[in-house]
Amino acid sequence: MAKQPGLLYFSKVESCGTATAVSVPCVFSALGRSHYSDTRAQSQEGLLDVLKHAGFEVIWRDNNSGCKGVCDRVTYEDVSQPVKGDPLCNDDECYDERLLRGLPELIRKAGKDLVIVLHQKGSHGPSYWKRYPGQFQDFGPVCETNDLAKCSRESIVAAYDNTILYTDFVISKAIGLLAQSSVQDGVDASLVYFSDHGESLGENNLYLHGAPYVISPSGQRHVPMMVWLSDGFRSRFRLDQNCLAARTGQEFSHDNIFHSTLGMLGISTAVYNPRLDLFNACSHGS
Ligand SMILES: [Zn+2]
């Protein structure tokens, strides 16, 4: 698929945890990896609360396993339950493209600025083959059982690669929708994508994720991150695209998400730390 114009890919990003239950609450807390704990995160307000206080309407759309408490005080939409006859679902679950359904209308009708979190099923194992519609099965034969021990490594990797192909399509479609909203409706739109953790695919005989952090292989901690900003968004928040492009090879982590989100939206609060805001060095006088 052709690259979306202006898409920035940050190549050296490290996750907070190696499992959804740790990384998701950690990303949306101000604690950062070294200070994060379940109880600490639950005892204080998180990123979505701060955004709400700042006047944004916040919506969490979920096609995964819930938001682990971080969306408790914002609008929650569960799109993960399969509906018979829906082309975006199989018998057991729904495909991530369902997260995008009705999005342009939602944005058009919004009375105020919106932050929408799309929690994808993505490439979560072990049932990789269930994560994408048939037309995305470019690689194969694929492993079609939860019991990965019954499959060859090649067939597991093939199924995983198909999930990546599908995620690529979903993100590209999301950017396409936002680009259209910005052109047709004058919406200053942006998209930030990142994974909650990586995945082992047989390296050193390890599969899946969730290894204890200190001994985890880098494959479970190294995550993709992408940023797309519409022209209107860039000029409204005075963000310099070339400056950001020059930072894409630098080392970042999930610790940067909280502060960068506040930074890119021009929100100043006591918990904002400009040193952890990857946009800070690239914004001009906002
Ligand atoms: Zn996860």
Boltz pocket constraint, residues with backbone or C-beta under 6 A from the ligand:
constraints:
  - pocket:
      binder: B
      contacts: [[A, 19], [A, 20], [A, 21], [A, 124], [A, 196], [A, 197]]
      max_distance: 6.0
